[in-house]
Amino acid sequence: MPVKIPKILLLSLSIGAALAGCQKPAETAAASTGTAKAEAPAYTLDESKLPPFNQFTLADLDAGKSACVDFAGHVNGKWLAANPIPGDRSSWGAFEMLAERSLGVQRQLAEQAAAKNADVGVDKIVGDFWSTGMDEAKIDAQGVEPLKPELAKIDALADGPAIAEFLRTSEAEGNGYLIGIGSMPDFKNSDINIAATGQGGLGLPDVPYYSKPEYQKIRDAYVAYATKLLELSGMPAAEAATQAKDILAFEARLAKVSKSSEEFSRDVGLYYNPISPADADKLSPNFPFTKLFESQGVAVPAMFSLSVPAYHAEVSKMLADVPAAQWKSYLKFHLLDGAAPYLSSDFVQANFEYYGKTLGGQKELRERGKRVLGTIDGQVGEALGQMYVKVAFPAESKAKMETLIKNLGDALKLRIEGLEWMSADTKKKALEKWASFQPRVGYPDKWREWTGLSTSRDSYIGNVMAARKFNYKWDIGKIGQPVDKTEWGMRPQTVNAQYNPLANQITFPAAILQPPFFDPKADDALNYGGIVAVIGHEMTHGYDDQGSRFDAKGTMLDSPGWWTQADLDSFKARTGKLVAQFNDYKASNGKALNGNHTLGENIADLGGLATAYDAFTKATAGQPDPKIDGLTRDQRFFYGWATVWRRNFTPEELEQRLQTDEHALAEYRAIGAPSNMPAFAQAFGCKVGDPMARDGDRHVVIW
């Protein structure tokens, strides 16, 4: 099972390669392909069984809170108070409600697929996963038995060379302990996939968790969790407790040479470090990359990307100076940790106690069906996505979205052309990038092939391991090949959106194209404040502090890139003001937000909302204001925006988000961008000095 997928393979830029886990092929016939040309069987959807949408209503507004002082509380305070976080969640709001609705659709489809008991195709894949995942009695009867062969291999390791060989052979089976290979578009030639690797191997949420005093309780809980899993594998309690402490010490050493999530979020260049295998071998003599490539059946490339070199040098040193016993403790725990959600109930409960309760603040374990759907989504999500769009994404939604995207794009072009602070030379390059945007709506034009994936009704973890190995082989098979820009990094059933600077693509999966983001039946104000602002957000990512380092072809440029130096300096001065704005915000636990960590998303919010308002103004020009429920259309535009960002977090989840999330807290996303827009102040009659009417040096304008 994978430990932690190296960050290089989890780029928020939509690269999306997933290192697979240790597994044996399931004993069944291979599933057939699922291409767009194949006629999928009919599925049905009972809408009455689905959870409700979260939509803006007049009753949501709290008249006791001024829109000019506490806009988030004015729009969302009453709703959040009346809708506490469910026990099986660590957060609750507009995104989570749509996610629950998506799960409701997925469950009906998975049940139908399981009932078909098909021999081939996506029906078989999804049906096998659902059937075996829901068979709790069979899973409990198996206990830890499925992992015993791998545990025995780890027990037999005697020294550094043996451990290095184990890491290579495990990797060849799709197992990502510490260092794994994946494919990634070359940042300097994004039409070609290269091999890439990066740091990994840390079990705590982020690098600071290993050293900051405030996370001591989390570290203690992590040791207790490791102890529990080792005990469940059959190890005596005292020995398990000792080994768990060794595991934390092992990871703490790795953490000292690893980069934090904040560092990665503010320097995309950290993901890319071209190097020859020969030079990488000198850096890591005890784990040579030439030998690693050969062991994976990958032709040794002239160059690959090795992110965070200090991490790899340290792993090499640890193969020489860390006792084999400590390595074995580490490997056993991470094997068990990666498998725990798919094993017997005692493993599942231990996993939940740490990740769900301690880190997330969940009160109760999610019911099995939702957990199995999460597994399906993570392992074979696009197979389920083929079914999802048949029943949950009407053609008229795609058509209207394409119109809205065009309207937003036209408004963005005008904003770029009208920027007073940008020179003509830089504008020309910015407009070249604008002209090359590739929007993708709903679902892929070409579905992924699943030929060769073997699943069965015999074993849940067997299906998981089969999919992980299949996905790993599929990914490394891209190395050295042209980038397939029809591939999606998200599934249609995902409630999210995405920008990929390496292809200059914006992606809007089907599941987010529902209220409160998008409603074909709603007035323009709510749609422009919702999904059109999201469109603008994703487009603006092409011009945030990291996306702007890539040109129209998806090539990462050296500073100042396509900017003049003067324009880049002006841009940085403006983004610095946005950092300061968000640094001033405080979470409910009293901690300050990190404006630097969240800068990219805040730039995208500001540019996206401002551009959406321009597009909205143009779309409604010359039309009388309908004043729905006594509200002007401008007011409803901003209410639509704030409704998207109604969200509560458990105290534990809040703490984790403040450290690890590149997005600002939802309540501040609701107010951060509008407070910089004169149109907001005009719509609500705000005066200079009001929190929602930023002026002078506090007023931020970028894109």
Order of alpha helices (4+ residues) and beta strands (2+ residues): alpha-beta-alpha-alpha-alpha-alpha-alpha-beta-beta-alpha-alpha-alpha-beta-alpha-alpha-beta-alpha-alpha-alpha-alpha-alpha-alpha-beta-alpha-beta-beta-alpha-alpha-alpha-alpha-alpha-beta-alpha-alpha-alpha
